[in-house]
Amino acid sequence: MAMTHGSGPAATSGACCRTTSCACSHRGPGIASNRDDRRDEPTGSRERRARRRSPHARRSDALRRFYESEKPTCVYCHGTAALVDLQLSDGTYLVDGKTVTGFANVEEDFSDAFVGQKVMPFRIEDELRRRGANYVQGGLFKAFAVRDGRLITGQQQYSARKVAEMLIEALGI
């Protein structure tokens, strides 16, 4: 006998509701899977739950806290995409007014032509500029990094050494 959610012995025990897709009316305590049931939760609970569900939100929050704790913060290559929508606690974009680098448009174009299709859904260089960054680059696949205060960015994979050297300098080692 085929059983569906909300019917048979599983329904009376609540066992069918241990999946996130079940919307049965007999959910037990703490097994609310119907997302509409959560509208009455306190805002902080919803935000915490959203961060648990979104790796991007958790990463952005961690990066923001790290930067705001006055620590030198380094990203390079496509990792600089994490800076595009990163807002500080005051709501401003971290890159606004900062000199940064990252995987350049010319490198994206080269990569796209090499594989015969568009690799990235957006251009990091363009998006950083839209957020107010002073984007600079050192040329096609050249090791290049810049430091603006405690933010250190590298253009691509060949820039890792330069980023590390700038970090060591920023730490005063």
MIGUDO-773318 format. One record per residue: residue in three letters; x, y, z of N, C-alpha, C in turn. Coordinates in steps of 0.02 Angstrom, whole numbers, plus 50000, padded with zeros to 5 digits. Last residue first. Example, Ala and Ser with C-alpha at 12.3 -4.5 7.8 and 13.67 -1.06 7.14 Angstrom:
SER506424988850354506844994750357506455000250394ALA506604971650390506154977550390506604983550390
REM end
This chain:
ILE527825209250529528275203550544528915204150504GLY526755217750516527375220250546527865214750565LEU525615215150449525665212450518526295214750553ALA525935220750327525395223750367525415221350439GLU526935211650284527105218650297526575222050341ILE526135200350268526695200250316526905207350334LEU525295205250167525025203350231525565203350284MET526205206750062525865212750089525555211350157GLU526545193250043527065198050062526755204450092ALA525295188250002525605185850064526135190650088VAL525155195049880524655196049933524955193950001LYS526235189549811526225196749825525725198349880ARG525815176149803526435177949838526445185349857ALA524625177249725524605174849794525235176849834SER524565180249592524665185849639524695183649712TYR524155170249512524875171749511525055177349561GLN522755170549524523145165349559523895166849561GLN522455188649527522285181649511522785176949544GLN522595200949604522235200449541522015193449523GLY522225203549777522675201249724522265199849662THR522095215349911521785211349858522305209549805ILE521845219950075522355217950027522025213449975LEU521425232050189521145227750137521685226350084ARG521905241350276521985234350295521675229450246GLY522405252450154522285251650226522405244350245ASP522515243850020522195250150038521995249450111ARG523625236049912523405236749982523105243649991VAL523655224649776523635231449804523405231149876ALA524555214649657524155215349718524185222549741PHE524985203549529524835210449548524395210449609ALA525675194649401525625194849473525535202049495LYS524675194149254525275196649288525165196549363PHE523605191149166523935185949206524615187949233LEU523665206249090523435199449080523875194349115GLY523845219349214523925216249148523715208949149GLY523545224249340524245224249318524365221149250GLN522225235649386522485229049369523175229649337VAL520995243149495521615243549456521835236449440TYR519555251649545519835245349522520455246649480ASN518945259049668519445261249619519805254949598ALA517205255749699517925254149706518335257449651GLY515835257149688516235262949708516975261649717ARG515135246949636515075247849708515525253449734ARG515555246649506514855248849519514755250149594ARG516815240849524516755247949505516055250649519LEU516405227849550516765231549602516735239049587GLU515835224449426515415224749486515755228649543ASP516945224649338516375229149328515955229949391GLU517765214549397518005221349387517435226249380ILE516945203149386517125205749452517345213049446ARG515615200349284516315202449283516465205949349PHE514585185549294514685192749297515435194249296PRO514645171949281514015175249263514055182849265MET516095164949203515805168549260515155172049239VAL516195159149072516345155449133515995158649193LYS515535156848914515585161548969515665157649034GLN516565146548807515925148548837516065153448893GLY517815142048767517285142448718516595143948746VAL518955142148841518495136548851517905136648804PHE519565153848787519935147548792519475141548799ALA518625163848802518825161848734519175155048736ASP518595164648942517995162848905518165160348835SER519915168748968519675162348993519055160048955PHE519905181548907520385176448885520145169448906ASP518915187848984518825187048912519285181548885GLU519535187549110518905184049100518785182749026GLU520615195849082520745188849100520105184649093VAL519955207749060520375205049007520545197749019ASN519355209849186518945208449127519355205349071ALA520295201649319520145207149273519705205049215PHE520105197149482520135194349414519875199449365GLY520655211949568520345205349567520395202849496THR520935226149674521015222449612520675215749620VAL520625242749739520615235549742520795232649674THR520475256549839520825254049780520895246449788LYS518875262349898519505258649908519805256749840GLY517625267849878518185272349888518855268949899ASP516875253449931516735260249911517315264849929VAL517055240749982517515242949929517405250249908LEU516025239250077516725239150099517185242150046TYR514635249850065515015244350035515735244850058THR513715254150214514115255950155514475249750129GLY513105250150332512735249550269513115251450207ASP513815249350447513465255650435513085255750369SER514435236950437513885237750485513495244150474LEU514705234950259514935235750328514325236850373GLN514335222950135514195229350166514445229250238LEU514755215349989514915215550061514815222550088ASP514615212649856514015214749894514135215349968VAL516015210549822515555214349781514945216949820LEU516845202249892516835209249912516285213249877ALA516815190049832516505190549899516455197849922ALA517605191649724516885192049713516515192549779THR518875188649762518665195649769517925196649754GLY519075175849722518855176849791518635184049803HIS519655175749600518925176049601518655176649672CYS521075184149667520785180649610520015181249612TYR521005186349847521295187049780520925182749730VAL521035195050003520685190749955521025191649887CYS521325199050172521595197650106521125193250065THR521425210750299520975206150265521195205350193PRO522035214550458522165214650386521765209050352LYS520765219450576521275214550554521405215450480GLU519735226550637520385229950625520935225050604SER518525220950636518915220050697519635222550689GLU518035222450509517855227550558518215226750625TYR518515210350452518765216850429518635222250482PHE517735201050524518465200650524518755207350505ARG516425204850490516645205150560517405205150565ARG516475202350350516335209050376516595209750448LEU516695188550350517185193050319517095200150344ALA515515184050412516175182650442516705187350415ASP514555188450319514535190850388515215189750422SER514935181150205514935188450205514955191350275ARG514715168050252515385170150231515435177750232ARG513325168250276513795166750331514495169250313ALA512855170850147512715175550202513195174450260HIS513305159250080513535165850059513425171050115PRO512595148950142513315149350151513595156150132SER511085149650216511445152750161512195153050176ARG510495144250330510335141350265510775143850209ARG510945152350432511105145150434510985141950366ARG510385164450394511115163750392511315156350394ALA509045161450417509265162950349510025162250343ARG509065160050557508905154250515509135155350443ARG509335173150593509805167850611509685161650568GLU508175179250542508835181050516509355175750532ARG507185173350621507175172450548507855173950519SER507585178050747507575170850734507585169550659GLY507415191850733508085189150745508125181650730THR506005192950722506435194450666507135191450675PRO505045179550793505405185850800505895186750743GLU503775171850691504375171450732504685178350740ASP502715172050605502605175150670503215174650716ARG503105164950493503035172250487502965175650554ARG503165151450490503695154850526503625162450523ASP502255145350409502125145050481502625149250521ASP502795145650282502315150950300502165150950374ARG503565133950274503905140350285503425145950305ASN503285119550352502945124050308503215131050322SER503875112950454504215112950390503875117350340ALA504145111250617503765115550571504145115950506ILE504535103850723504595100850657504195104950607GLY504345108250852505005109150822505085106150754PRO503095096550888503475102350910504155102450877GLY502405089450734502545089450805502935095650824ARG501095091950618501805092550635501895092850711HIS499885089850557500005086750622500735087250645SER499695094250430499435098450484499595095850553CYS501085093550316500525090450352500315094950410ALA502035096250222501635101850247501025099250285CYS503685091150188503025089350214502675095550241SER504975094250152504445095650104503745094250130THR505875090250246505745097450241505185099050194THR505375076650348505655079150286505475086450281ARG504685072650454505395073650465505755075550401CYS503385069550437503575076550439504305077750454CYS503135056350452503175058850384503435066050383ALA503025054450590503645052350556503695055250486GLY501895056750662502275062650641502905060950604SER501075046550692501675047150733502065053550718THR500085047750599499885048350669500495049150714ALA500815045950481500485052350495500315053050568ALA501215032850484501725038050488501415044750507PRO500035025550465500355025750531500875031250538GLY499045035950349499325029850376499675030850442SER499515052150286499055046450289499425040550320GLY500395062650273499765064150306499285058250308HIS501105058050121501155062150181500475063550209THR500565041550073500745048450058500815052150124MET500945025050032500755029850083500975036750062ALA500345010649951500725016749947500475021749999MET500424994150000500005000050000500445006250000
REM end
